[in-house]
Amino acid sequence: MDEKTAAMARLQASIDAINKRLVIDSNDLDYETHLRQKRQLQQILDRMKEKMSQK
């Protein structure tokens, strides 16, 4: 597994962990923070996937 693939796997694991937190924190003030983090990580992951598919 190369570095980019490993980084993408870590990003996906972080997104999955945030998804679990969103369910727990649905009535918490941290919900918006977690949602923003998830969106940022997803954008990064999507860009990485796009660059890899262009090669």
RAMO-V587780 format. One record per backbone hydrogen bond with DSSP energy under -0.5 kcal/mol. CO is the residue of the C=O (numbers start at 0). NH is the residue of the N-H. E is the energy in kcal/mol with one decimal. If there is no record, write none. Layout:
CO,NH,E + CO,NH,E
This chain:
1,5,-2.3 + 2,6,-2.6 + 3,7,-2.5 + 4,8,-2.1 + 5,9,-2.2 + 6,10,-2.4 + 7,11,-2.4 + 8,12,-2.2 + 9,13,-2.2 + 10,14,-2.4 + 11,15,-2.6 + 12,16,-2.1 + 13,17,-2.3 + 14,18,-2.4 + 15,19,-1.7 + 16,20,-2.0 + 17,21,-2.5 + 18,22,-1.2 + 19,23,-1.4 + 20,24,-3.4 + 22,25,-0.8 + 24,27,-2.4 + 27,30,-1.3 + 28,31,-0.5 + 28,32,-0.6 + 29,33,-2.8 + 30,34,-2.6 + 31,35,-2.4 + 32,36,-2.3 + 33,37,-2.6 + 34,38,-2.2 + 35,39,-2.2 + 36,40,-2.6 + 37,41,-2.6 + 38,42,-2.1 + 39,43,-2.0 + 40,44,-2.7 + 41,45,-2.7 + 42,46,-2.3 + 43,47,-2.3 + 44,48,-2.5 + 45,49,-2.3 + 46,50,-2.4 + 47,51,-2.2 + 48,52,-2.1 + 49,53,-1.3 + 50,54,-0.7 + 51,54,-0.6
